[in-house]
Amino acid sequence: MTDYEPVIGLEVHAQMLTSSKLFCGCSTNFGAAPNTNVCPVCLGLPGSLPVLNARAVEMAVRTALALGCTVHEKSIFARKNYFYPDLPKGYQISQYEEPFSTQGALDVEVGGETRRIGITRVHMEEDAGKNVHGVGGDSLVDLNRAGVPLCEIVGEPELRSAAEAAAYLRALRDVLVFIGVNDGNLEEGSFRCDANVSIRPRGSTKLGTRCELKNINSFRFVQRAIDAEIARQTAVLDAGGTIKQETRSFDPETGRTATLRSKEDAHDYRYFPEPDLPPLMLDEAFVERERGHVGELPRAKRKRYVDTLGLVPATAQTLTQHPATVRFFEAACAVFAEPVKVANFVVNEVLRGATLHGTTATFSVTPEQVAELLKLVESGTISGKQAKDVFAAIENTTKTPLEVVEERGMKVVSDSGELEAACARVVAAHPSQVATIKAGKKGVLGFLVGQVMKETKGSANPKLVSEILERLVGG
Ligand SMILES: [Zn+2]
């Protein structure tokens, strides 16, 4: 049996979050009634002319910059000719020989290691429509999506396993969602992935014949689809067969890939420069302005949270899963500058009541409410345990934490007479623990503090309790 090495390259189509299409003013709104977001331009009616959407260009350039690509001053739109019922013009406007950006890279973490995967190019193109099959026995065409702006991100064939491919895809999705150009939604088709998969004997530098897996529509399936294709190609070669270049689809039910069609080569599309659009010219000032909008990317943010703010990696990871969580955390830190305390509270409490979807998020509290709550704990006005109750009381309200504390008379008990009595009761009730402390095991004091907190229903000032106990036990 030959030992094969998989060679995988991903092509991702990411929908730019513009409100109108790439070459006309039609809405890009998802879920509208079929064929309502259409006009002569995106229907490809004779005599209509495309006009490039400036907002889409900004987002595409931002995407390329975030992926470290070189943005070219001049690029050319091209017609990609093919027939399909969802393509009324008979061609798709894309970029071919002269895309607006090339040669970037994406750092991907796989199994604790960082791998840098090359990005061949990022170019702009318009989406096609959608065929809807089996409606009362008919197949229908919905052209709402025709002309929606896409960025195609072509990765180098440098991925060596299905797990690496899945990690690359997640890292790419995170970057696009962070810079606000895409909602990362595979299920609604706004982030789509095709995988080119081939295998070769390990040690060989020659590429094997590749097959393209089309439109894998969930992160879960990416890994399974690629693994299934690697297994299929291995079995074919081991049996002495050859791999045919073709486009295949993955069936999650059977866990197998199957032939869709024999694969076209670029020359089949008869690309030529789009005569209705002038070359796209991007001046340096424009590119630099977009560079300023890229902001801090998820990986850099995680590193800074750990290195500079002192967060543990797992917390940094959780906070940077969504841009809205990052904004929440940073806004709370702006009011209460204790990043570790804020981060822990956000991860443990706030995220439980949050809903994150695409680029949007809703939280049950505001960053200001959380900052004020943590300040009350910091000043000793309430205990950490009381903070959880206050949190529950301010969720989905406009109340301030202080209002709740006052309403419920929740202030921490710092009255030393009252605490002294509670401490004395606990010491009397736990003679063996007291003996242990006296014998030098200071750590057991924490147990006694816990008992006092329990007795006072969490309202005692733990610092004061600790001081009193130390004095009483005298260990
Ligand atoms: Zn239109």
Residues whose N, C-alpha, C, O or C-beta is under 5 A from the ligand:
A	BS01	ZN	C24 G25 C26 N37 V38 C39 V41 C42
